[in-house]
């Protein structure tokens, strides 16, 4: 076995196939021909004298050898990034790159605003914000695809360090002229008398709502559903007595503009949701990443 194949191009193409599960999808991401990706993967397998994938009709899944190589390659990438950022850190927080993964709600307003404010002090720091489902955020952090993740609490994930766990209760959101808009607190029993704009059934809000309604024997009328939270906010803002559900951090700008009002709910289940700030367990972030995580944690605690 030789190690000539363990070079940047071959390993980069290999990792993209691991990530996408398909030579064709990897080629699209890399902007190269599928044959180029296939050649590099075949070269790795030939020079390492082992197959790296189980090939199925629906795609390619790394086998034990592939998983081992992928883990090594990701660690090597992280080491290179850490050294580059440490060198940049010698000049202070004047340069660096921070990769943030967030669920849709926090990505709408809270995180972009926070990044903009952070860059007023450290304008040389570049950011990439990747938006995904809650389950994807922990995976991206664990696999080194993101430096920090902001998501909603779920089952504990191996390889994840929870830097902060902060209450993120679900609020009832409605137009400012809604009949319930002047109430300081509401119960779901009051809310379900009105048409609701709801996220999909696998969302944290929907699961908590359904659990609370089941416990109390409540039924609701779903007037609109969407996988886009901001569409539901617009639906509620348009009036007609409709109500949506959201977290306060996710809609600060809309609340400040007085276009909508958000009211706390008494029901136990609607107050059991938490925001989590996550990093990879055992990983030492570059200085820019550490500084942003501290800034993020302080901002969440201040709300």
GIKAUR-V641765 format. One record per residue. SS is DSSP state (A for helix, B for strand, O for the rest). PHI is phi in degrees with one decimal (* if undefined). OMEGA is omega in radians with two decimals (999 if undefined). Layout:
# GIKAUR-V641765
[[SS PHI OMEGA] [SS PHI OMEGA]]
This chain:
# GIKAUR-V641765
[[O * 3.04] [O -108.1 -3.12] [O -112.4 -3.11] [O -62.5 -3.09] [O -74.0 -3.11] [O -81.3 3.11] [O -114.1 -2.96] [A -57.3 -3.04] [A -62.2 -3.09] [A -60.7 -3.11] [A -69.0 3.12] [A -63.3 3.11] [A -65.8 3.11] [A -58.3 -3.11] [A -64.4 3.12] [A -68.5 3.06] [A -66.9 3.08] [A -58.6 -3.07] [A -68.9 -3.04] [A -91.2 -3.11] [O 77.1 -3.06] [O -158.0 3.06] [A -64.1 -3.12] [A -63.1 3.14] [A -65.7 3.11] [A -62.7 3.13] [A -62.7 3.10] [A -63.3 3.14] [A -64.4 -3.07] [A -86.4 -3.11] [O 60.9 3.07] [O -133.3 3.11] [O -74.6 3.08] [A -55.4 3.14] [A -63.3 3.12] [A -67.3 3.11] [A -66.2 3.14] [A -60.3 3.14] [A -62.7 -3.12] [A -67.1 3.10] [A -65.9 3.13] [A -62.4 3.12] [A -63.5 3.10] [A -58.5 -3.10] [A -65.0 -3.14] [A -68.0 -3.06] [A -77.1 3.05] [A -89.5 3.08] [O 59.5 3.09] [O -162.5 3.01] [O -74.8 -3.12] [O -111.1 -3.09] [B -133.6 2.84] [B -93.0 -3.05] [B -95.7 -3.13] [B -124.3 3.13] [O -60.8 -3.09] [O -91.5 3.12] [B 147.8 -3.07] [B -119.1 -3.13] [B -121.2 -3.13] [B -63.0 3.05] [O -84.8 -3.08] [A -59.8 3.12] [A -66.2 3.12] [A -64.6 3.10] [A -63.3 3.14] [A -64.5 3.13] [A -66.1 3.14] [A -61.1 3.13] [A -62.6 3.11] [A -62.6 -3.08] [A -64.4 3.12] [A -66.6 3.10] [A -63.4 3.13] [A -64.4 3.10] [A -61.6 -3.13] [A -65.6 3.11] [A -64.4 3.12] [A -63.5 3.14] [A -63.2 -3.12] [A -64.9 3.13] [A -63.4 3.13] [A -60.4 -3.14] [A -72.7 3.08] [A -65.6 3.08] [A -63.4 3.09] [A -64.0 -3.13] [A -66.5 3.09] [O -63.6 3.11] [O -94.2 -3.08] [O 84.8 -3.12] [O -80.8 3.13] [O -104.4 3.10] [O -153.7 -3.13] [B 144.1 -3.11] [B -137.6 -3.13] [B -117.5 3.12] [B -103.4 -3.07] [B -114.2 3.03] [B -115.5 -3.04] [B -146.7 2.97] [O -72.8 -3.02] [A -57.9 -3.06] [A -58.9 -3.13] [A -72.3 -3.11] [A -78.6 -3.09] [A -68.4 -3.01] [O -138.7 -2.96] [A -61.5 -3.05] [A -68.0 3.10] [A -58.5 3.10] [A -64.5 3.14] [A -64.3 3.12] [A -61.8 3.14] [A -61.1 3.13] [A -68.5 3.10] [A -62.6 -3.09] [A -73.9 3.04] [A -64.2 3.10] [A -93.3 -3.06] [O -132.3 -2.99] [O -69.7 3.11] [O -81.8 -3.13] [B -82.1 3.10] [B -100.1 -3.11] [B -128.7 2.89] [B -127.9 3.12] [B -109.7 3.11] [B -106.3 -3.11] [B -102.2 -3.13] [O -152.0 3.07] [O -71.4 -3.12] [A -50.5 -3.12] [A -66.7 -3.12] [A -75.8 -3.04] [A -63.1 3.13] [A -61.9 3.13] [A -63.0 -3.13] [A -63.3 3.11] [A -67.5 -3.11] [A -63.3 -3.11] [O -86.4 3.11] [O 78.9 3.11] [O -81.4 3.09] [O -138.2 3.11] [O -81.7 -3.12] [B -143.9 3.11] [B -120.1 3.06] [B -123.5 -3.04] [B -146.3 3.09] [B -101.4 -3.00] [O -58.1 3.08] [O -144.0 3.10] [O -65.7 3.13] [O -55.7 -3.12] [O -109.6 3.05] [O -65.9 3.10] [O 80.4 -3.10] [B -117.5 3.00] [B -103.8 3.11] [B -89.2 -3.11] [B -74.4 -3.13] [B -150.8 3.01] [B -124.5 -2.97] [B -131.3 3.14] [B -55.9 3.09] [O -138.7 -3.06] [O -63.3 3.10] [O -84.7 -3.14] [B -109.8 3.02] [B -87.2 -3.03] [B -116.3 -3.08] [B -154.1 3.08] [B -66.2 -3.05] [O -66.8 3.11] [O -101.8 3.12] [O -65.6 3.13] [O -56.6 -3.12] [O -97.8 -2.95] [O -66.0 -3.11] [O -92.3 -3.14] [O -74.0 3.11] [O -83.2 3.13] [B -151.6 -3.10] [B -130.9 2.97] [O -111.4 3.09] [A -62.1 3.10] [A -59.5 3.07] [A -74.1 -3.03] [A -68.1 -3.03] [O -71.1 3.04] [O -75.6 -3.10] [O -116.0 3.10] [O -65.6 -3.05] [B -112.6 2.95] [B -102.8 -2.94] [B -124.8 3.00] [O -73.8 -3.11] [O -69.1 -2.98] [O -64.9 -3.11] [O -88.8 3.13] [O -79.9 3.14] [A -63.8 3.14] [A -62.3 -3.10] [A -65.6 3.14] [A -64.2 3.13] [A -67.2 3.12] [A -61.2 -3.11] [A -64.4 3.13] [A -64.3 -3.12] [A -69.6 3.14] [A -66.0 3.10] [A -63.3 -3.14] [A -60.4 -3.06] [A -96.8 -3.13] [O 68.8 -3.11] [O -98.8 3.05] [O -123.2 -3.13] [O -130.4 3.10] [O -106.2 3.12] [B -86.8 -3.12] [B -85.6 -3.14] [B -154.7 3.01] [B -130.4 -3.14] [O -161.9 3.01] [O -92.0 3.13] [O -117.1 -3.03] [A -60.8 -3.10] [A -67.5 3.06] [A -65.1 3.13] [A -69.9 3.08] [A -65.8 3.10] [A -63.3 3.09] [A -61.9 3.13] [A -67.8 -3.11] [A -66.3 -3.11] [O -71.9 3.08] [O 89.1 -3.10] [O 77.6 3.09] [O 82.8 -3.06] [O -77.5 -3.13] [B -134.7 3.03] [B -120.1 -3.13] [B -132.7 -3.12] [B -161.0 3.05] [O -100.0 -3.05] [A -62.9 -3.12] [A -62.2 -3.05] [A -79.4 -3.05] [A -139.8 -3.08] [A -61.0 -3.10] [A -64.1 3.14] [A -64.2 3.12] [A -68.4 3.13] [A -66.9 -3.14] [O -79.6 3.13] [O 68.2 3.12] [O -71.9 -3.12] [B -136.4 2.97] [B -121.5 3.13] [B -125.2 -3.01] [B -121.8 3.14] [B -65.1 3.12] [B -109.4 -3.12] [O -75.5 -2.95] [O -63.8 -3.01] [A -54.9 -3.05] [A -61.5 -3.08] [A -74.6 3.11] [A -113.6 -3.08] [O -99.4 -3.11] [O -87.7 -3.13] [B -134.2 2.97] [B -85.3 3.07] [B -125.4 2.96] [B -102.1 -3.00] [B -121.1 2.95] [B -133.7 3.13] [B -73.3 3.14] [O -62.2 3.08] [O 81.5 -3.12] [O -94.3 3.04] [O -95.1 -3.10] [O -69.4 2.98] [O -59.6 -3.06] [A -56.8 -3.13] [A -62.9 3.12] [A -65.8 3.11] [A -60.2 -3.11] [A -64.3 -3.13] [A -69.9 3.10] [A -60.4 3.10] [A -60.8 3.14] [A -63.2 3.13] [A -64.1 -3.13] [A -61.4 3.12] [A -62.4 -3.13] [A -66.5 3.12] [A -65.2 -3.13] [A -64.0 -3.09] [A -78.1 -3.09] [O -81.7 999]]
